[in-house]
Amino acid sequence: MIADDLGSWAAALRFEDLSEHATHTVRQRLVDTLGCGLGACHAEPSRAARRLARALPPGPYE
């Protein structure tokens, strides 16, 4: 299956196998994602999500 092949490839991948361009791009996307998350933390949808999460009982969810 494609998912199995992709999973095997990803599991065997080493940092050294990645190009400089790939690692630079991933770093950019990570910083951008963190910035967007921090920038939105006081927006109403984020506050609503936190209220909902606090209202849920503790325990594992599936």
N, CA, C and O atoms as a Tinker XYZ file with bonds, in Angstrom:
   248  protein
     1  N      0.831000   -1.185000    0.000000    73     2
     2  CA     0.000000    0.000000    0.000000    64     1     3
     3  C      0.879000    1.253000    0.000000    63     2     4     5
     4  O      2.025000    1.230000    0.449000    81     3
     5  N      0.331000    2.307000   -0.496000    73     3     6
     6  CA     1.078000    3.561000   -0.577000    64     5     7
     7  C      1.420000    4.079000    0.818000    63     6     8     9
     8  O      2.535000    4.546000    1.049000    81     7
     9  N      0.469000    3.999000    1.750000    73     7    10
    10  CA     0.709000    4.501000    3.103000    64     9    11
    11  C      1.844000    3.733000    3.772000    63    10    12    13
    12  O      2.673000    4.331000    4.458000    81    11
    13  N      1.891000    2.428000    3.583000    73    11    14
    14  CA     2.975000    1.620000    4.159000    64    13    15
    15  C      4.316000    2.009000    3.555000    63    14    16    17
    16  O      5.305000    2.161000    4.272000    81    15
    17  N      4.347000    2.169000    2.242000    73    15    18
    18  CA     5.595000    2.568000    1.574000    64    17    19
    19  C      6.061000    3.942000    2.057000    63    18    20    21
    20  O      7.244000    4.142000    2.334000    81    19
    21  N      5.137000    4.872000    2.153000    73    19    22
    22  CA     5.479000    6.208000    2.614000    64    21    23
    23  C      5.965000    6.180000    4.057000    63    22    24    25
    24  O      6.933000    6.855000    4.405000    81    23
    25  N      5.294000    5.399000    4.891000    73    23    26
    26  CA     5.704000    5.281000    6.286000    64    25    27
    27  C      7.088000    4.672000    6.420000    63    26    28    29
    28  O      7.889000    5.130000    7.235000    81    27
    29  N      7.376000    3.659000    5.643000    73    27    30
    30  CA     8.701000    3.034000    5.674000    64    29    31
    31  C      9.771000    4.013000    5.222000    63    30    32    33
    32  O     10.843000    4.099000    5.821000    81    31
    33  N      9.472000    4.745000    4.165000    73    31    34
    34  CA    10.425000    5.738000    3.665000    64    33    35
    35  C     10.693000    6.803000    4.725000    63    34    36    37
    36  O     11.846000    7.152000    4.979000    81    35
    37  N      9.626000    7.320000    5.345000    73    35    38
    38  CA     9.772000    8.368000    6.351000    64    37    39
    39  C     10.530000    7.859000    7.579000    63    38    40    41
    40  O     11.340000    8.584000    8.155000    81    39
    41  N     10.266000    6.613000    7.978000    73    39    42
    42  CA    10.932000    6.052000    9.149000    64    41    43
    43  C     12.430000    5.864000    8.910000    63    42    44    45
    44  O     13.228000    5.966000    9.842000    81    43
    45  N     12.804000    5.593000    7.675000    73    43    46
    46  CA    14.216000    5.371000    7.353000    64    45    47
    47  C     14.958000    6.673000    7.035000    63    46    48    49
    48  O     16.186000    6.678000    6.953000    81    47
    49  N     14.233000    7.759000    6.857000    73    47    50
    50  CA    14.843000    9.023000    6.464000    64    49    51
    51  C     15.693000    9.582000    7.593000    63    50    52    53
    52  O     15.289000    9.546000    8.756000    81    51
    53  N     16.846000   10.088000    7.261000    73    51    54
    54  CA    17.739000   10.727000    8.226000    64    53    55
    55  C     17.864000   12.199000    7.875000    63    54    56    57
    56  O     17.682000   12.594000    6.723000    81    55
    57  N     18.174000   12.995000    8.867000    73    55    58
    58  CA    18.325000   14.428000    8.653000    64    57    59
    59  C     19.344000   14.690000    7.554000    63    58    60    61
    60  O     19.159000   15.589000    6.734000    81    59
    61  N     20.403000   13.918000    7.536000    73    59    62
    62  CA    21.463000   14.097000    6.541000    64    61    63
    63  C     20.982000   13.821000    5.117000    63    62    64    65
    64  O     21.620000   14.251000    4.156000    81    63
    65  N     19.861000   13.109000    4.972000    73    63    66
    66  CA    19.318000   12.800000    3.646000    64    65    67
    67  C     18.591000   13.997000    3.027000    63    66    68    69
    68  O     18.330000   14.014000    1.825000    81    67
    69  N     18.275000   14.973000    3.834000    73    67    70
    70  CA    17.499000   16.121000    3.357000    64    69    71
    71  C     18.425000   17.180000    2.770000    63    70    72    73
    72  O     19.543000   17.383000    3.242000    81    71
    73  N     17.940000   17.840000    1.743000    73    71    74
    74  CA    18.727000   18.910000    1.134000    64    73    75
    75  C     18.697000   20.153000    2.026000    63    74    76    77
    76  O     17.832000   20.290000    2.892000    81    75
    77  N     19.638000   21.036000    1.804000    73    75    78
    78  CA    19.666000   22.293000    2.549000    64    77    79
    79  C     18.397000   23.098000    2.274000    63    78    80    81
    80  O     17.844000   23.729000    3.175000    81    79
    81  N     17.945000   23.068000    1.029000    73    79    82
    82  CA    16.716000   23.780000    0.664000    64    81    83
    83  C     15.518000   23.217000    1.446000    63    82    84    85
    84  O     14.682000   23.977000    1.933000    81    83
    85  N     15.441000   21.894000    1.561000    73    83    86
    86  CA    14.323000   21.273000    2.279000    64    85    87
    87  C     14.328000   21.672000    3.753000    63    86    88    89
    88  O     13.284000   22.031000    4.297000    81    87
    89  N     15.482000   21.613000    4.401000    73    87    90
    90  CA    15.529000   21.963000    5.822000    64    89    91
    91  C     15.248000   23.449000    6.032000    63    90    92    93
    92  O     14.593000   23.821000    7.006000    81    91
    93  N     15.731000   24.293000    5.139000    73    91    94
    94  CA    15.461000   25.732000    5.244000    64    93    95
    95  C     13.956000   26.000000    5.103000    63    94    96    97
    96  O     13.388000   26.793000    5.853000    81    95
    97  N     13.330000   25.341000    4.148000    73    95    98
    98  CA    11.898000   25.530000    3.912000    64    97    99
    99  C     11.080000   25.048000    5.104000    63    98   100   101
   100  O     10.115000   25.704000    5.497000    81    99
   101  N     11.452000   23.918000    5.679000    73    99   102
   102  CA    10.729000   23.405000    6.847000    64   101   103
   103  C     10.869000   24.370000    8.021000    63   102   104   105
   104  O      9.901000   24.629000    8.735000    81   103
   105  N     12.059000   24.894000    8.216000    73   103   106
   106  CA    12.255000   25.869000    9.303000    64   105   107
   107  C     11.380000   27.109000    9.082000    63   106   108   109
   108  O     10.775000   27.621000   10.025000    81   107
   109  N     11.315000   27.582000    7.855000    73   107   110
   110  CA    10.464000   28.746000    7.564000    64   109   111
   111  C      9.006000   28.451000    7.881000    63   110   112   113
   112  O      8.319000   29.267000    8.496000    81   111
   113  N      8.538000   27.288000    7.462000    73   111   114
   114  CA     7.131000   26.923000    7.694000    64   113   115
   115  C      6.856000   26.752000    9.183000    63   114   116   117
   116  O      5.780000   27.121000    9.654000    81   115
   117  N      7.800000   26.204000    9.927000    73   115   118
   118  CA     7.612000   26.024000   11.358000    64   117   119
   119  C      7.502000   27.378000   12.062000    63   118   120   121
   120  O      6.604000   27.583000   12.878000    81   119
   121  N      8.406000   28.292000   11.751000    73   119   122
   122  CA     8.367000   29.617000   12.363000    64   121   123
   123  C      7.073000   30.342000   11.971000    63   122   124   125
   124  O      6.465000   31.011000   12.806000    81   123
   125  N      6.655000   30.215000   10.722000    73   123   126
   126  CA     5.419000   30.845000   10.264000    64   125   127
   127  C      4.215000   30.272000   11.009000    63   126   128   129
   128  O      3.330000   31.020000   11.424000    81   127
   129  N      4.177000   28.946000   11.180000    73   127   130
   130  CA     3.073000   28.304000   11.885000    64   129   131
   131  C      3.010000   28.745000   13.338000    63   130   132   133
   132  O      1.933000   29.048000   13.852000    81   131
   133  N      4.166000   28.783000   14.002000    73   131   134
   134  CA     4.191000   29.246000   15.389000    64   133   135
   135  C      3.751000   30.706000   15.493000    63   134   136   137
   136  O      3.011000   31.070000   16.406000    81   135
   137  N      4.199000   31.527000   14.570000    73   135   138
   138  CA     3.801000   32.932000   14.570000    64   137   139
   139  C      2.304000   33.103000   14.374000    63   138   140   141
   140  O      1.677000   33.923000   15.043000    81   139
   141  N      1.736000   32.341000   13.470000    73   139   142
   142  CA     0.282000   32.424000   13.246000    64   141   143
   143  C     -0.477000   31.986000   14.493000    63   142   144   145
   144  O     -1.475000   32.600000   14.872000    81   143
   145  N      0.005000   30.922000   15.124000    73   143   146
   146  CA    -0.647000   30.447000   16.348000    64   145   147
   147  C     -0.578000   31.473000   17.465000    63   146   148   149
   148  O     -1.569000   31.727000   18.150000    81   147
   149  N      0.590000   32.057000   17.645000    73   147   150
   150  CA     0.728000   33.079000   18.682000    64   149   151
   151  C     -0.098000   34.318000   18.361000    63   150   152   153
   152  O     -0.703000   34.916000   19.251000    81   151
   153  N     -0.122000   34.695000   17.103000    73   151   154
   154  CA    -0.885000   35.866000   16.703000    64   153   155
   155  C     -2.381000   35.695000   16.875000    63   154   156   157
   156  O     -3.104000   36.671000   17.076000    81   155
   157  N     -2.845000   34.460000   16.796000    73   155   158
   158  CA    -4.284000   34.204000   16.881000    64   157   159
   159  C     -4.744000   33.778000   18.265000    63   158   160   161
   160  O     -5.933000   33.527000   18.463000    81   159
   161  N     -3.841000   33.690000   19.218000    73   159   162
   162  CA    -4.218000   33.105000   20.512000    64   161   163
   163  C     -5.274000   33.920000   21.251000    63   162   164   165
   164  O     -5.977000   33.375000   22.102000    81   163
   165  N     -5.401000   35.195000   20.951000    73   163   166
   166  CA    -6.421000   36.006000   21.628000    64   165   167
   167  C     -7.654000   36.247000   20.755000    63   166   168   169
   168  O     -8.563000   36.971000   21.159000    81   167
   169  N     -7.691000   35.655000   19.581000    73   167   170
   170  CA    -8.863000   35.795000   18.708000    64   169   171
   171  C    -10.018000   34.957000   19.264000    63   170   172   173
   172  O     -9.799000   33.972000   19.969000    81   171
   173  N    -11.220000   35.352000   18.945000    73   171   174
   174  CA   -12.404000   34.670000   19.487000    64   173   175
   175  C    -12.436000   33.172000   19.168000    63   174   176   177
   176  O    -12.750000   32.399000   20.073000    81   175
   177  N    -12.138000   32.711000   17.965000    73   175   178
   178  CA   -12.154000   31.258000   17.735000    64   177   179
   179  C    -11.173000   30.503000   18.645000    63   178   180   181
   180  O    -11.473000   29.397000   19.095000    81   179
   181  N    -10.029000   31.085000   18.910000    73   179   182
   182  CA    -9.066000   30.437000   19.801000    64   181   183
   183  C     -9.582000   30.410000   21.233000    63   182   184   185
   184  O     -9.429000   29.408000   21.931000    81   183
   185  N    -10.184000   31.488000   21.666000    73   183   186
   186  CA   -10.750000   31.514000   23.027000    64   185   187
   187  C    -11.882000   30.502000   23.148000    63   186   188   189
   188  O    -12.003000   29.827000   24.170000    81   187
   189  N    -12.704000   30.393000   22.123000    73   187   190
   190  CA   -13.802000   29.419000   22.143000    64   189   191
   191  C    -13.262000   27.993000   22.200000    63   190   192   193
   192  O    -13.800000   27.153000   22.922000    81   191
   193  N    -12.220000   27.721000   21.454000    73   191   194
   194  CA   -11.623000   26.375000   21.469000    64   193   195
   195  C    -11.052000   26.054000   22.852000    63   194   196   197
   196  O    -11.180000   24.925000   23.325000    81   195
   197  N    -10.428000   27.030000   23.499000    73   195   198
   198  CA    -9.891000   26.794000   24.846000    64   197   199
   199  C    -11.022000   26.571000   25.856000    63   198   200   201
   200  O    -10.907000   25.720000   26.738000    81   199
   201  N    -12.109000   27.332000   25.730000    73   199   202
   202  CA   -13.253000   27.120000   26.633000    64   201   203
   203  C    -13.822000   25.718000   26.459000    63   202   204   205
   204  O    -14.142000   25.041000   27.436000    81   203
   205  N    -13.944000   25.291000   25.218000    73   203   206
   206  CA   -14.452000   23.948000   24.947000    64   205   207
   207  C    -13.517000   22.892000   25.526000    63   206   208   209
   208  O    -13.975000   21.932000   26.145000    81   207
   209  N    -12.226000   23.058000   25.331000    73   207   210
   210  CA   -11.261000   22.079000   25.838000    64   209   211
   211  C    -11.318000   22.007000   27.363000    63   210   212   213
   212  O    -11.219000   20.918000   27.929000    81   211
   213  N    -11.474000   23.134000   28.029000    73   211   214
   214  CA   -11.557000   23.130000   29.497000    64   213   215
   215  C    -12.845000   22.471000   29.980000    63   214   216   217
   216  O    -12.873000   21.910000   31.076000    81   215
   217  N    -13.906000   22.528000   29.188000    73   215   218
   218  CA   -15.187000   21.961000   29.590000    64   217   219
   219  C    -15.233000   20.442000   29.436000    63   218   220   221
   220  O    -16.090000   19.787000   30.029000    81   219
   221  N    -14.332000   19.883000   28.656000    73   219   222
   222  CA   -14.331000   18.435000   28.454000    64   221   223
   223  C    -13.792000   17.721000   29.682000    63   222   224   225
   224  O    -12.857000   18.203000   30.322000    81   223
   225  N    -14.376000   16.575000   30.016000    73   223   226
   226  CA   -13.852000   15.823000   31.160000    64   225   227
   227  C    -12.470000   15.246000   30.804000    63   226   228   229
   228  O    -12.195000   14.956000   29.639000    81   227
   229  N    -11.612000   15.085000   31.808000    73   227   230
   230  CA   -10.284000   14.509000   31.523000    64   229   231
   231  C    -10.408000   13.053000   31.106000    63   230   232   233
   232  O    -11.343000   12.357000   31.501000    81   231
   233  N     -9.470000   12.614000   30.320000    73   231   234
   234  CA    -9.452000   11.213000   29.915000    64   233   235
   235  C     -9.065000   11.063000   28.465000    63   234   236   237
   236  O     -8.971000   12.048000   27.734000    81   235
   237  N     -8.840000    9.826000   28.045000    73   235   238
   238  CA    -8.453000    9.581000   26.652000    64   237   239
   239  C     -9.649000    9.743000   25.709000    63   238   240   241
   240  O    -10.779000    9.393000   26.048000    81   239
   241  N     -9.377000   10.271000   24.541000    73   239   242
   242  CA   -10.412000   10.454000   23.534000    64   241   243
   243  C     -9.980000    9.741000   22.263000    63   242   244   245
   244  O     -8.795000    9.702000   21.933000    81   243
   245  N    -10.924000    9.193000   21.574000    73   243   246
   246  CA   -10.621000    8.503000   20.317000    64   245   247
   247  C    -11.247000    9.218000   19.175000    63   246   248
   248  O    -11.108000    8.792000   18.029000    81   247
